[in-house]
Amino acid sequence: MDPDFNFTDYDPDGLVSPCTFSNNNSVNHVIGPYIHSIICILGFVGNSLVIITYALYKRTKSMTDVYLLNVAIADLLFVLALPFIVYNELYSWPMGQVACKLLRGSYSVNMYSGMLMLACISTDRYIAIVQARRSVRLRSLSYSHLICTSIWVFAIVLSIPTFIFYDWYQPSHSEVFKVDLEEVKSEPPEYVCEMRFGNSDTAKKIKVALPSLQLAVGFFLPLSIMMFCYTAVIVTLMKAQTFQRHKAVKVVLVVVLVFIACHLPYNLFLLYDTVTLFHYNSCGVVDAVQTSLTVMQTLAYLHCCLNPVLYAFVGVKFRNHFWRIFGDLWCVSKKYITPRRFSRVTSDTYMSTFRRSVDASSDNGTSFTM
């Protein structure tokens, strides 16, 4: 079977009709423009605030800070690329070959790097809590920068097939010809940004290899690391007789459960779709699987909006720096709304009081910072 063909239904006369995927198309036209727009806005705002907080206020003073900053960068780049991916899936791709490869390749890089950074955060929490005696030696900024650089390079290497096989081309089924005597006229060509292969053998290998690689490195590996590390963290915290033990355990459980809830359904359907890729199924079954993949993929995208809340804003110190942004913005706005002299006195008084309270709470606040 040609792997580039969609599954078909056969009528009694032996004629072959292509699958319409009506349910999947209907869901796509709802999720694409509306749900994904919400994800893009929330993800852009949340991850931008994390980056701004680190750039102007908090700085990267620990291994966890470096990982959180890199997760925010990966998620921000992802939500910036998402509108173009949605547009390409719903319509044509007018931006050419280079933009096509950069778009799909960057999506893959950000997906791998973001998931592996989450695994690094869990490892860092494991070392800090379970291996506390060795944490000072192992949790240095130089190590964290080296690990993050290695992850980005590794993600680029894993994405090389995506850069190679995604192509900008005019599919044969989009050509509509009108024959009138000797004159042949065609509609303006529409181009797509999709995977394209030279032969069927290459197509079969790549269409199995890419999802398998995504499942192995982009989900099951981070999930295994997180389960091991956070299980050990919970056991250690339960043994500790501290005031914030139960809160810390709840935070760990929420982080793990949200990760599983967002990513497990999509990856299970992706695994099923990969295993049955070259098996014959009716149009109804394939349409149902593709519709489920679309919905579950959107749920997985939602995780990039939740990362800032789960990993950054849950910490007392980070939350104080976050509120400091709004305090500074409020002072700047009052400077232009109220008379200059009154504004300056009010702003200086407010800022001095606000910063003293922030610094005091930052010094005294302790939490299980994710």
C-alpha positions in Angstrom: 0.0 0.0 0.0 1.3 3.5 -0.9 1.8 5.2 2.5 1.0 8.6 1.0 -2.6 7.5 0.3 -5.4 8.0 2.8 -7.6 5.0 3.6 -10.5 4.6 1.3 -14.0 3.1 1.1 -15.0 0.7 -1.6 -18.4 0.7 -3.2 -20.1 -2.4 -4.8 -19.0 -1.4 -8.3 -15.4 -1.5 -7.3 -14.8 2.2 -7.4 -12.6 3.8 -4.9 -13.6 7.0 -3.0 -11.2 8.8 -0.7 -12.1 9.3 2.9 -13.6 12.7 3.7 -12.7 12.8 7.4 -15.8 15.0 8.0 -15.7 14.7 11.8 -12.0 15.5 12.1 -12.4 18.5 9.7 -15.3 19.8 11.7 -13.4 19.6 15.0 -10.3 21.1 13.3 -12.3 24.2 12.2 -13.5 24.7 15.8 -10.3 23.9 17.7 -7.9 25.5 15.2 -9.1 29.1 15.2 -10.6 29.3 18.7 -9.2 26.9 21.2 -5.6 27.3 19.9 -6.0 31.0 19.9 -6.7 30.9 23.7 -3.8 28.6 24.2 -1.5 31.0 22.3 -2.6 34.0 24.3 -2.4 32.3 27.7 0.9 30.6 26.8 2.4 33.9 25.5 1.4 35.9 28.5 2.4 33.3 31.1 5.8 32.4 29.6 6.6 36.0 28.8 6.1 37.0 32.4 8.4 34.2 33.5 11.1 35.4 31.1 10.6 39.1 32.1 10.8 38.2 35.8 14.1 36.4 35.3 15.5 39.1 33.1 14.6 42.1 35.3 14.1 40.9 38.8 15.0 37.5 39.9 18.0 36.5 37.8 19.1 32.9 37.4 20.8 32.1 40.7 20.3 28.4 40.9 20.0 25.3 38.7 16.2 25.3 39.0 16.1 28.9 37.7 18.1 28.0 34.6 15.8 25.1 33.8 12.7 27.2 34.4 13.9 29.9 32.1 14.7 27.5 29.4 11.3 25.8 29.7 9.6 29.2 29.4 11.7 30.0 26.3 10.8 26.7 24.7 7.1 27.1 25.5 7.1 30.7 24.2 8.7 29.8 20.9 6.2 27.0 20.6 3.1 29.2 21.1 4.6 31.7 18.6 4.8 29.0 16.0 1.4 27.4 16.8 -0.8 29.9 14.8 1.2 29.3 11.7 1.0 25.5 12.1 -2.8 25.8 12.6 -3.1 28.0 9.5 -1.1 25.5 7.4 -3.2 22.6 8.6 -6.5 24.4 7.7 -5.4 26.2 4.6 -2.5 26.4 2.2 1.1 27.6 3.0 2.1 30.7 1.1 5.4 31.5 2.8 7.8 29.4 0.8 10.2 26.5 1.4 12.6 28.0 4.0 9.7 29.2 6.3 8.1 25.8 6.0 11.2 23.9 7.2 11.9 26.4 9.9 8.4 26.3 11.2 8.1 22.5 11.4 11.7 22.1 12.6 11.4 24.7 15.3 8.2 23.0 16.5 10.0 19.7 16.9 13.0 21.3 18.6 10.8 23.2 21.1 8.8 20.0 21.8 11.8 17.9 22.6 13.7 20.6 24.6 10.7 21.6 26.6 9.9 18.0 27.7 13.5 17.2 28.5 13.8 20.4 30.5 10.8 19.2 32.6 12.7 16.0 33.3 15.8 18.0 34.3 13.7 20.0 36.8 12.5 16.8 38.4 16.1 15.5 38.6 17.1 18.8 40.2 14.4 18.5 42.8 15.5 14.9 43.5 19.1 16.0 44.1 18.1 18.9 46.2 15.8 17.0 48.5 16.7 13.3 48.4 20.5 13.8 47.8 20.8 16.9 49.9 24.3 16.2 51.1 25.6 16.1 47.5 23.4 18.9 46.2 25.9 21.7 46.6 28.5 20.0 44.5 26.0 18.7 41.8 23.7 21.7 41.5 26.0 24.4 40.2 25.2 27.0 37.6 28.0 25.9 35.3 26.5 22.4 35.2 23.0 23.7 34.5 24.2 25.8 31.6 26.1 22.9 30.1 23.1 20.6 30.5 20.7 23.1 28.9 23.0 23.6 26.0 23.3 19.9 25.5 19.6 19.5 25.6 19.0 22.1 22.9 21.7 20.6 20.7 20.2 17.1 21.2 16.7 18.4 20.3 18.1 19.9 17.1 19.7 16.6 16.2 16.5 14.7 16.9 14.7 17.2 14.6 17.0 16.8 11.6 14.6 14.4 9.8 11.8 17.0 10.3 13.9 19.7 8.7 14.8 17.4 5.8 11.5 15.8 4.9 9.1 18.6 5.4 8.7 20.3 2.0 6.8 23.1 0.3 5.0 21.7 -2.7 1.8 21.7 -4.7 -0.1 18.4 -4.1 -1.4 16.7 -7.2 -5.0 16.5 -5.9 -5.1 20.3 -5.6 -4.7 20.9 -9.3 -8.1 21.6 -10.9 -8.1 21.7 -14.7 -10.8 23.0 -17.0 -10.6 21.8 -20.6 -12.3 24.0 -23.2 -11.5 22.9 -26.7 -7.7 23.3 -27.1 -7.3 25.7 -24.2 -6.3 24.3 -20.8 -6.8 26.6 -17.8 -5.9 26.0 -14.2 -6.8 27.6 -11.0 -4.1 29.4 -9.0 -1.9 26.8 -7.4 -2.1 26.1 -3.7 1.0 24.9 -1.8 1.2 22.9 1.4 3.9 22.4 4.0 3.9 18.7 4.6 6.2 15.7 4.6 7.3 14.6 1.2 9.3 11.5 0.2 11.1 10.2 -2.8 9.9 6.7 -2.6 7.5 4.5 -0.6 10.2 2.7 1.4 11.5 5.9 2.8 8.0 7.1 3.6 7.2 3.9 5.5 10.4 4.1 7.6 10.1 7.9 8.4 6.4 7.7 9.1 7.1 5.1 11.8 10.4 6.4 13.0 9.4 10.0 13.7 6.3 9.2 15.9 8.3 6.4 17.6 11.1 8.9 18.4 8.6 11.4 19.7 6.9 8.8 21.9 10.2 7.4 23.3 12.2 10.7 23.9 9.4 13.2 24.0 7.2 11.5 26.4 8.1 8.1 27.9 11.6 9.1 28.8 10.6 12.3 30.6 7.7 10.6 32.2 9.9 7.8 33.6 12.4 10.3 35.0 9.7 12.3 36.6 8.0 9.3 38.1 11.2 8.0 39.6 12.4 11.4 40.9 9.1 12.7 42.3 8.3 9.3 43.9 11.6 9.5 45.8 10.9 13.2 46.6 7.5 12.3 48.1 8.9 9.5 50.2 11.6 11.8 51.6 9.1 14.6 52.3 6.7 12.3 54.1 9.6 11.3 56.4 10.4 15.0 57.2 8.6 16.6 60.1 8.3 20.1 58.7 5.5 22.6 58.6 5.2 22.7 54.8 5.6 19.0 54.2 2.0 18.4 53.1 1.9 21.5 50.9 5.1 20.3 49.2 3.7 16.8 48.6 0.5 18.3 47.1 2.6 20.4 44.7 4.6 17.4 43.5 1.4 15.4 43.0 -0.3 18.2 41.0 2.8 18.6 38.8 2.9 14.9 38.0 -0.9 14.5 37.6 -1.2 17.5 35.3 1.7 16.2 33.1 0.1 12.8 32.8 -3.4 14.2 32.2 -2.2 16.5 29.4 0.2 14.2 27.6 -0.7 10.6 28.2 -4.0 10.6 26.2 -2.4 12.1 23.1 0.6 9.8 23.2 -1.5 6.7 23.6 -3.6 7.6 20.5 -0.3 8.5 18.7 1.0 5.0 19.6 -2.1 3.3 18.3 -2.0 5.4 15.1 1.6 4.5 14.6 1.1 0.7 15.2 -1.9 0.6 12.8 -0.5 3.0 10.3 -0.3 0.5 7.4 -3.2 -1.6 8.4 -6.5 -1.3 6.5 -9.3 0.4 8.5 -12.6 1.8 7.4 -13.0 5.5 6.9 -15.1 5.7 10.1 -12.4 4.2 12.2 -9.7 6.3 10.8 -11.8 9.5 11.1 -12.5 8.6 14.8 -8.8 8.1 15.5 -7.8 11.3 13.7 -10.5 13.3 15.6 -9.2 11.9 18.9 -5.7 12.8 18.0 -6.7 16.3 17.2 -8.5 16.8 20.5 -5.8 15.1 22.6 -3.1 17.1 20.9 -4.9 20.3 21.9 -4.9 19.0 25.5 -1.2 18.4 25.3 -0.7 21.9 23.9 -2.5 23.2 27.0 0.4 22.1 29.2 2.6 25.0 27.9 0.1 27.4 29.5 0.2 25.5 32.8 4.0 25.3 33.1 4.4 28.9 34.3 1.8 28.3 37.1 3.1 24.8 38.1 6.8 25.5 38.0 7.3 29.2 38.6 4.4 31.0 40.2 3.9 28.3 42.8 7.1 29.4 44.5 6.8 32.2 47.2 9.9 34.0 46.1 9.1 33.9 42.4 5.5 35.0 43.1 6.8 38.0 45.0 9.0 39.0 42.1 6.0 38.5 39.8 3.9 40.9 41.8 6.7 43.3 41.8 6.3 43.7 38.0 2.7 44.9 38.5 3.8 47.2 41.3 6.4 48.8 39.0 3.9 49.1 36.2 1.4 50.7 38.5 3.9 53.3 39.6 4.8 54.0 36.0 1.2 54.4 35.0 0.5 56.8 38.0 3.4 58.9 36.9 1.5 59.8 33.7 -2.0 59.9 35.1 -1.5 62.1 38.2 0.4 65.4 38.5 4.2 65.0 38.4 5.0 66.1 42.0 2.2 64.0 43.6 3.0 61.1 41.3 6.7 61.1 42.2 6.1 61.2 46.0 3.4 58.6 45.8 5.4 56.3 43.5 8.6 56.6 45.7 6.7 55.9 48.9 4.8 53.0 47.3 7.8 51.4 45.8 9.9 51.7 48.9 7.2 50.1 51.0 6.4 47.4 48.3 10.0 46.4 47.9 10.7 46.2 51.6 7.7 43.9 51.9 8.8 41.8 48.9 12.3 41.5 50.1 11.2 40.6 53.6 8.8 37.9 52.3 11.4 36.6 49.9 13.9 36.2 52.7 11.5 34.6 55.1 9.4 32.6 52.6 10.2 29.0 52.1 8.4 26.6 49.9 8.9 23.7 47.6 9.8 25.8 44.6 9.2 24.0 41.4 
